[in-house]
């Protein structure tokens, strides 16, 4: 069996947030796995953007625990991404405050921290950036498996892989990567346009 056929077999249609929430509330473990898989990068991206690299895993776990306990109170499943962003941002602020308690601050640092701690809502520019990034992740999942994998290998991996390695893993000719990349990016653009990107 070639790699593309294996990927096609493993690929499932992405679940809508309505379905994910409903199935999670029923205790469906596959739905919980799909939900976390869909939003793990969104959750991790917030502490990373705030340069909280050492705390990112702990914040991720804290957000997941809140999700587990608070999901039944979520009124609108479509609000899930914003709820996750806001919850994660709050967790980041909590972790920052805890860290500040353990470090003696100068008078200037105290003034700065009181100003930054005054706002507990996600800044609009960060919210917009996170929403755009999640749109890209969602659009990627709607591509066929070969396109999703190719786009990920070409644009989301660091360091970049050589074309020969990508071609070998996808079971395609090295010279066809450019043509396939163009088609895949065209499909991705259409998906993003449908989402209002």
Phi and psi in degrees as GROMACS dihedral restraints (atoms count N, CA, C in turn):
[ dihedral_restraints ]
;  ai    aj    ak    al  type     phi  dphi    fc
    3     4     5     6     1   -79.4    20    10
    4     5     6     7     1   167.6    20    10
    6     7     8     9     1   -62.6    20    10
    7     8     9    10     1   -40.8    20    10
    9    10    11    12     1   -62.4    20    10
   10    11    12    13     1   -41.4    20    10
   12    13    14    15     1   -65.8    20    10
   13    14    15    16     1   -38.9    20    10
   15    16    17    18     1   -64.8    20    10
   16    17    18    19     1   -42.9    20    10
   18    19    20    21     1   -63.3    20    10
   19    20    21    22     1   -41.0    20    10
   21    22    23    24     1   -61.2    20    10
   22    23    24    25     1   -41.8    20    10
   24    25    26    27     1   -65.1    20    10
   25    26    27    28     1   -38.9    20    10
   27    28    29    30     1   -77.1    20    10
   28    29    30    31     1   -23.0    20    10
   30    31    32    33     1   -74.8    20    10
   31    32    33    34     1   130.6    20    10
   33    34    35    36     1  -117.3    20    10
   34    35    36    37     1   155.4    20    10
   36    37    38    39     1   -64.4    20    10
   37    38    39    40     1   136.3    20    10
   39    40    41    42     1   -64.6    20    10
   40    41    42    43     1   140.5    20    10
   42    43    44    45     1   -84.5    20    10
   43    44    45    46     1   143.5    20    10
   45    46    47    48     1   -71.0    20    10
   46    47    48    49     1   160.2    20    10
   48    49    50    51     1   -63.4    20    10
   49    50    51    52     1   -35.0    20    10
   51    52    53    54     1   -57.7    20    10
   52    53    54    55     1   -48.3    20    10
   54    55    56    57     1   -68.3    20    10
   55    56    57    58     1   -42.4    20    10
   57    58    59    60     1   -58.0    20    10
   58    59    60    61     1   -48.8    20    10
   60    61    62    63     1   -63.2    20    10
   61    62    63    64     1   -46.2    20    10
   63    64    65    66     1   -59.4    20    10
   64    65    66    67     1   -44.8    20    10
   66    67    68    69     1   -70.4    20    10
   67    68    69    70     1   -36.7    20    10
   69    70    71    72     1   -63.2    20    10
   70    71    72    73     1   -40.7    20    10
   72    73    74    75     1   -66.1    20    10
   73    74    75    76     1   -23.4    20    10
   75    76    77    78     1   -83.1    20    10
   76    77    78    79     1    -6.6    20    10
   78    79    80    81     1    90.0    20    10
   79    80    81    82     1    16.7    20    10
   81    82    83    84     1   -71.5    20    10
   82    83    84    85     1   112.0    20    10
   84    85    86    87     1   -65.0    20    10
   85    86    87    88     1   -34.8    20    10
   87    88    89    90     1   -63.8    20    10
   88    89    90    91     1   -37.7    20    10
   90    91    92    93     1   -67.1    20    10
   91    92    93    94     1   -41.3    20    10
   93    94    95    96     1   -61.4    20    10
   94    95    96    97     1   -42.7    20    10
   96    97    98    99     1   -62.5    20    10
   97    98    99   100     1   -44.0    20    10
   99   100   101   102     1   -65.2    20    10
  100   101   102   103     1   -39.3    20    10
  102   103   104   105     1   -63.9    20    10
  103   104   105   106     1   -47.0    20    10
  105   106   107   108     1   -67.3    20    10
  106   107   108   109     1   -37.2    20    10
  108   109   110   111     1   -64.0    20    10
  109   110   111   112     1   -39.2    20    10
  111   112   113   114     1   -67.5    20    10
  112   113   114   115     1   -37.3    20    10
  114   115   116   117     1  -112.4    20    10
  115   116   117   118     1     3.4    20    10
  117   118   119   120     1   -61.2    20    10
  118   119   120   121     1   -41.4    20    10
  120   121   122   123     1   -67.3    20    10
  121   122   123   124     1   -36.5    20    10
  123   124   125   126     1   -61.7    20    10
  124   125   126   127     1   -47.9    20    10
  126   127   128   129     1   -64.0    20    10
  127   128   129   130     1   -47.5    20    10
  129   130   131   132     1   -65.3    20    10
  130   131   132   133     1   -30.4    20    10
  132   133   134   135     1   -65.4    20    10
  133   134   135   136     1   -27.8    20    10
  135   136   137   138     1   -69.7    20    10
  136   137   138   139     1   -53.8    20    10
  138   139   140   141     1   -63.1    20    10
  139   140   141   142     1   -30.2    20    10
  141   142   143   144     1   -66.2    20    10
  142   143   144   145     1   -43.5    20    10
  144   145   146   147     1   -63.7    20    10
  145   146   147   148     1   -29.5    20    10
  147   148   149   150     1   -89.6    20    10
  148   149   150   151     1     9.7    20    10
  150   151   152   153     1    58.9    20    10
  151   152   153   154     1    38.2    20    10
  153   154   155   156     1  -105.9    20    10
  154   155   156   157     1    54.0    20    10
  156   157   158   159     1   -57.8    20    10
  157   158   159   160     1   -43.9    20    10
  159   160   161   162     1   -68.7    20    10
  160   161   162   163     1   -26.1    20    10
  162   163   164   165     1   -97.6    20    10
  163   164   165   166     1    -4.7    20    10
  165   166   167   168     1   -56.7    20    10
  166   167   168   169     1   -44.8    20    10
  168   169   170   171     1   -66.5    20    10
  169   170   171   172     1   -40.9    20    10
  171   172   173   174     1   -66.1    20    10
  172   173   174   175     1   -40.0    20    10
  174   175   176   177     1   -65.3    20    10
  175   176   177   178     1   -42.0    20    10
  177   178   179   180     1   -56.7    20    10
  178   179   180   181     1   -47.8    20    10
  180   181   182   183     1   -63.1    20    10
  181   182   183   184     1   -40.3    20    10
  183   184   185   186     1   -64.0    20    10
  184   185   186   187     1   -40.8    20    10
  186   187   188   189     1   -65.2    20    10
  187   188   189   190     1   -41.4    20    10
  189   190   191   192     1   -63.7    20    10
  190   191   192   193     1   -38.4    20    10
  192   193   194   195     1   -65.2    20    10
  193   194   195   196     1   -41.9    20    10
  195   196   197   198     1   -63.1    20    10
  196   197   198   199     1   -40.4    20    10
  198   199   200   201     1   -60.8    20    10
  199   200   201   202     1   -44.7    20    10
  201   202   203   204     1   -59.7    20    10
  202   203   204   205     1   -43.9    20    10
  204   205   206   207     1   -82.1    20    10
  205   206   207   208     1   -30.5    20    10
  207   208   209   210     1   -99.0    20    10
  208   209   210   211     1    -9.8    20    10
  210   211   212   213     1   -55.7    20    10
  211   212   213   214     1   -39.2    20    10
  213   214   215   216     1   -61.5    20    10
  214   215   216   217     1   -21.9    20    10
  216   217   218   219     1   -91.1    20    10
  217   218   219   220     1    -3.6    20    10
  219   220   221   222     1   -69.7    20    10
  220   221   222   223     1   116.6    20    10
  222   223   224   225     1   -76.3    20    10
  223   224   225   226     1   -35.8    20    10
  225   226   227   228     1  -129.4    20    10
  226   227   228   229     1   112.0    20    10
  228   229   230   231     1   -56.5    20    10
  229   230   231   232     1   -30.2    20    10
  231   232   233   234     1   -67.6    20    10
  232   233   234   235     1   -16.3    20    10
  234   235   236   237     1   -84.2    20    10
  235   236   237   238     1    -1.8    20    10
  237   238   239   240     1   -55.1    20    10
  238   239   240   241     1   -48.1    20    10
  240   241   242   243     1   -58.8    20    10
  241   242   243   244     1   -44.1    20    10
  243   244   245   246     1   -66.7    20    10
  244   245   246   247     1   -37.4    20    10
  246   247   248   249     1   -61.6    20    10
  247   248   249   250     1   -44.8    20    10
  249   250   251   252     1   -62.0    20    10
  250   251   252   253     1   -42.9    20    10
  252   253   254   255     1   -63.0    20    10
  253   254   255   256     1   -47.0    20    10
  255   256   257   258     1   -66.4    20    10
  256   257   258   259     1   -43.1    20    10
  258   259   260   261     1   -62.1    20    10
  259   260   261   262     1   -44.2    20    10
  261   262   263   264     1   -64.4    20    10
  262   263   264   265     1   -41.3    20    10
  264   265   266   267     1   -61.4    20    10
  265   266   267   268     1   -42.5    20    10
  267   268   269   270     1   -61.7    20    10
  268   269   270   271     1   -42.5    20    10
  270   271   272   273     1   -60.9    20    10
  271   272   273   274     1   -41.1    20    10
  273   274   275   276     1   -61.3    20    10
  274   275   276   277     1   -43.7    20    10
  276   277   278   279     1   -62.9    20    10
  277   278   279   280     1   -40.5    20    10
  279   280   281   282     1   -61.1    20    10
  280   281   282   283     1   -45.4    20    10
  282   283   284   285     1   -64.0    20    10
  283   284   285   286     1   -38.4    20    10
  285   286   287   288     1   -64.9    20    10
  286   287   288   289     1   -42.6    20    10
  288   289   290   291     1   -63.2    20    10
  289   290   291   292     1   -42.6    20    10
  291   292   293   294     1   -60.8    20    10
  292   293   294   295     1   -42.1    20    10
  294   295   296   297     1   -66.1    20    10
  295   296   297   298     1   -37.0    20    10
  297   298   299   300     1   -66.8    20    10
  298   299   300   301     1   -30.3    20    10
  300   301   302   303     1   -64.8    20    10
  301   302   303   304     1   -26.5    20    10
  303   304   305   306     1   -94.2    20    10
  304   305   306   307     1    -3.4    20    10
  306   307   308   309     1  -118.7    20    10
  307   308   309   310     1   123.8    20    10
  309   310   311   312     1   -62.8    20    10
  310   311   312   313     1   133.8    20    10
  312   313   314   315     1  -106.6    20    10
  313   314   315   316     1   145.1    20    10
  315   316   317   318     1   -78.9    20    10
  316   317   318   319     1   169.4    20    10
  318   319   320   321     1   -59.2    20    10
  319   320   321   322     1   -40.0    20    10
  321   322   323   324     1   -64.5    20    10
  322   323   324   325     1   -41.8    20    10
  324   325   326   327     1   -64.1    20    10
  325   326   327   328     1   -37.5    20    10
  327   328   329   330     1   -62.3    20    10
  328   329   330   331     1   -42.1    20    10
  330   331   332   333     1   -62.9    20    10
  331   332   333   334     1   -44.2    20    10
  333   334   335   336     1   -62.6    20    10
  334   335   336   337     1   -42.9    20    10
  336   337   338   339     1   -71.6    20    10
  337   338   339   340     1   -31.2    20    10
  339   340   341   342     1   -70.4    20    10
  340   341   342   343     1   -33.5    20    10
  342   343   344   345     1   -70.0    20    10
  343   344   345   346     1   -46.4    20    10
  345   346   347   348     1   -70.3    20    10
  346   347   348   349     1   -29.0    20    10
  348   349   350   351     1   -78.6    20    10
  349   350   351   352     1   -12.2    20    10
  351   352   353   354     1   -68.5    20    10
  352   353   354   355     1   -30.0    20    10
  354   355   356   357     1  -101.8    20    10
  355   356   357   358     1   126.1    20    10
  357   358   359   360     1  -114.3    20    10
  358   359   360   361     1     3.3    20    10
  360   361   362   363     1   -93.5    20    10
  361   362   363   364     1   150.9    20    10
  363   364   365   366     1   -63.3    20    10
  364   365   366   367     1   126.0    20    10
  366   367   368   369     1   -57.3    20    10
  367   368   369   370     1   142.1    20    10
  369   370   371   372     1   -56.6    20    10
  370   371   372   373     1   -41.4    20    10
  372   373   374   375     1   -67.5    20    10
  373   374   375   376     1   -37.6    20    10
  375   376   377   378     1   -69.2    20    10
  376   377   378   379     1   -40.8    20    10
  378   379   380   381     1   -59.4    20    10
  379   380   381   382     1   -46.6    20    10
  381   382   383   384     1   -62.6    20    10
  382   383   384   385     1   -41.9    20    10
  384   385   386   387     1   -63.9    20    10
  385   386   387   388     1   -44.4    20    10
  387   388   389   390     1   -64.1    20    10
  388   389   390   391     1   -39.5    20    10
  390   391   392   393     1   -64.5    20    10
  391   392   393   394     1   -41.9    20    10
  393   394   395   396     1   -63.0    20    10
  394   395   396   397     1   -44.0    20    10
  396   397   398   399     1   -62.8    20    10
  397   398   399   400     1   -39.5    20    10
  399   400   401   402     1   -68.5    20    10
  400   401   402   403     1   -34.7    20    10
  402   403   404   405     1   -60.0    20    10
  403   404   405   406     1   -42.0    20    10
  405   406   407   408     1   -63.7    20    10
  406   407   408   409     1   -45.8    20    10
  408   409   410   411     1   -60.7    20    10
  409   410   411   412     1   -43.6    20    10
  411   412   413   414     1   -64.1    20    10
  412   413   414   415     1   -42.2    20    10
  414   415   416   417     1   -64.7    20    10
  415   416   417   418     1   -36.4    20    10
  417   418   419   420     1   -60.6    20    10
  418   419   420   421     1   -38.9    20    10
  420   421   422   423     1   -69.6    20    10
  421   422   423   424     1   -17.2    20    10
  423   424   425   426     1   -89.9    20    10
  424   425   426   427     1    -4.2    20    10
  426   427   428   429     1   -77.4    20    10
  427   428   429   430     1   161.1    20    10
  429   430   431   432     1   -67.3    20    10
  430   431   432   433     1   159.1    20    10
  432   433   434   435     1   -56.4    20    10
  433   434   435   436     1   -39.9    20    10
  435   436   437   438     1   -65.7    20    10
  436   437   438   439     1   -44.2    20    10
  438   439   440   441     1   -64.6    20    10
  439   440   441   442     1   -44.3    20    10
  441   442   443   444     1   -58.7    20    10
  442   443   444   445     1   -45.7    20    10
  444   445   446   447     1   -67.1    20    10
  445   446   447   448     1   -42.5    20    10
  447   448   449   450     1   -63.1    20    10
  448   449   450   451     1   -48.3    20    10
  450   451   452   453     1   -61.9    20    10
  451   452   453   454     1   -41.4    20    10
  453   454   455   456     1   -62.2    20    10
  454   455   456   457     1   -46.3    20    10
  456   457   458   459     1   -63.6    20    10
  457   458   459   460     1   -39.0    20    10
  459   460   461   462     1   -77.8    20    10
  460   461   462   463     1   -35.7    20    10
  462   463   464   465     1  -119.3    20    10
  463   464   465   466     1   -12.7    20    10
  465   466   467   468     1  -116.8    20    10
  466   467   468   469     1    -2.8    20    10
  468   469   470   471     1  -103.8    20    10
  469   470   471   472     1   141.9    20    10
  471   472   473   474     1  -135.4    20    10
  472   473   474   475     1   127.6    20    10
  474   475   476   477     1   -73.6    20    10
  475   476   477   478     1   158.9    20    10
  477   478   479   480     1   -62.4    20    10
  478   479   480   481     1   144.6    20    10
  480   481   482   483     1   -85.5    20    10
  481   482   483   484     1   150.5    20    10
  483   484   485   486     1   -67.6    20    10
  484   485   486   487     1   148.5    20    10
  486   487   488   489     1   -56.7    20    10
  487   488   489   490     1   -36.6    20    10
  489   490   491   492     1   -61.6    20    10
  490   491   492   493     1   -40.5    20    10
  492   493   494   495     1   -67.9    20    10
  493   494   495   496     1   -42.1    20    10
  495   496   497   498     1   -62.6    20    10
  496   497   498   499     1   -46.9    20    10
  498   499   500   501     1   -59.8    20    10
  499   500   501   502     1   -42.9    20    10
  501   502   503   504     1   -62.3    20    10
  502   503   504   505     1   -45.1    20    10
  504   505   506   507     1   -67.5    20    10
  505   506   507   508     1   -33.1    20    10
  507   508   509   510     1   -91.2    20    10
  508   509   510   511     1    -8.2    20    10
  510   511   512   513     1    70.5    20    10
  511   512   513   514     1    37.9    20    10
  513   514   515   516     1  -127.6    20    10
  514   515   516   517     1   166.3    20    10
  516   517   518   519     1   -76.1    20    10
  517   518   519   520     1   141.6    20    10
  519   520   521   522     1   -57.0    20    10
  520   521   522   523     1   -40.8    20    10
  522   523   524   525     1   -67.3    20    10
  523   524   525   526     1   -15.7    20    10
  525   526   527   528     1   -92.1    20    10
  526   527   528   529     1    -4.0    20    10
  528   529   530   531     1   -60.4    20    10
  529   530   531   532     1   -44.5    20    10
  531   532   533   534     1   -59.7    20    10
  532   533   534   535     1   -45.2    20    10
  534   535   536   537     1   -64.6    20    10
  535   536   537   538     1   -46.6    20    10
  537   538   539   540     1   -65.6    20    10
  538   539   540   541     1   -40.3    20    10
  540   541   542   543     1   -57.6    20    10
  541   542   543   544     1   -45.3    20    10
  543   544   545   546     1   -60.1    20    10
  544   545   546   547     1   -45.0    20    10
  546   547   548   549     1   -63.3    20    10
  547   548   549   550     1   -43.5    20    10
  549   550   551   552     1   -65.1    20    10
  550   551   552   553     1   -41.7    20    10
  552   553   554   555     1   -66.7    20    10
  553   554   555   556     1   -33.8    20    10
  555   556   557   558     1   -62.9    20    10
  556   557   558   559     1   -43.2    20    10
  558   559   560   561     1   -65.0    20    10
  559   560   561   562     1   -40.6    20    10
  561   562   563   564     1   -63.5    20    10
  562   563   564   565     1   -42.9    20    10
  564   565   566   567     1   -59.3    20    10
  565   566   567   568     1   -42.6    20    10
  567   568   569   570     1   -63.3    20    10
  568   569   570   571     1   -41.4    20    10
  570   571   572   573     1   -63.0    20    10
  571   572   573   574     1   -42.3    20    10
  573   574   575   576     1   -66.4    20    10
  574   575   576   577     1   -37.6    20    10
  576   577   578   579     1   -64.3    20    10
  577   578   579   580     1   -38.8    20    10
  579   580   581   582     1   -61.3    20    10
  580   581   582   583     1   -31.7    20    10
  582   583   584   585     1   -86.1    20    10
  583   584   585   586     1    -2.6    20    10
  585   586   587   588     1    84.2    20    10
  586   587   588   589     1    22.8    20    10
